[in-house]
């Protein structure tokens, strides 16, 4: 391999970060997607002082979809979903490594 290629590949490796992708969809009880739901995720398997730093929020799109890019696992997360007209829903999510977790949240009346 050419010396410049080795340097470029070494440089490129610095910017390739592993991560876990936690994505999902929020639905009404009758199966329709919920736009504008607030989804909050917090890492739950770490000290309380560190949990605040891990907190992220997202708003579901018109298809009810949301996604979080989190540091690589293994890790446990607490997910909460709030939408107007529905009680707050909570869910536990666990990832084993740099994987993708797909979640469906069906809101209850």
N, C-alpha and C positions, 0 to 999 in steps of 0.2 A: 504494500500500500504506500502510496506517495506520502511524504512527510506532511505536506499541507493538508491532505485529507485526514490524517491522524489528528492534527491540531484542531481542525474544524469539528470532527466528531467528538473530541474531548470537550471542546467548547460547547457544543450542542447538548451534551449530556448534563451540563450544569443547569440547563433550563428545562429539562424534562423532569417534572415532578410527579410522583405518584399521588393519587388521591382516590377517595371513594366518592361515588356519585349516588346521592339519594334523591330519587325523583318519584313523583306520584301525581295522582289526580284526585280532586275533590268532587264528590257527587252528592246530589240531593237524594232523599230516600227513594224517589221514583227513577233514579238513574241519570238525571240530567247533570251536566258539568256545572260547577259553581265558579263563576268569575268573581274576582275580588276578595276571595277568602284570604285571611292573614295566617300564614303558616310560620311557626316558630320552632326552631330546633336547638337543642342544648345537649352537649355531651354529658351523659349521666354517670359515667364510670370513673370520674376524676373528682378531685377535691372541690368543694363548693366555691372556693375563691377562684379556681380556674374555670369553673362552669360559665361564669359571666363572660369571660373572654371567648368562649367557644360559641356563644349565642349568635344565631343568624336568623334573619327574617326574610320572607318572600311573600309575594302576592300572586295568587293563582291567575292565570291568563284566561282568555275567553273560552278555552277548552277545559278549564279547570286544572290545568297542569302547573306544576312547580318543580324546581330542582335546586339541590344544594351540592356544592363541591366542597367536600370536607377533607381534612388531613387523612392520610391513609390509616386504616384500622390495624388491628382489631379494636373495635370501639362499640359502645352502647350509647344510644341517643334517646332523648325524650322529645317527641314531636307533639305539638298542639296546633289545632286548627280552629279558627274563629271566623264565623260568617254571620252576617246580619240575618236575624230571624231563626237562628239555630243555636242550641247550647254548644259550648266548647267541647270539642272532641280531643282525646289524648291517645297516644299510641307509643309503644316502645319499639325501637328499631335497632338491630344489631348487624354489624358488618364484620367480616373476617379479615379483610385486607383491602387491596386496591380493586374493589369490585363495585358493581352497580346494584342497588337495592331499589326495587319498584314497589310502591305502596299505593293502595287505594283506600281512600277515606270516604265512607258513606255517612253523611251527616244525619242525625236523628232529630225528630221533631220534639 
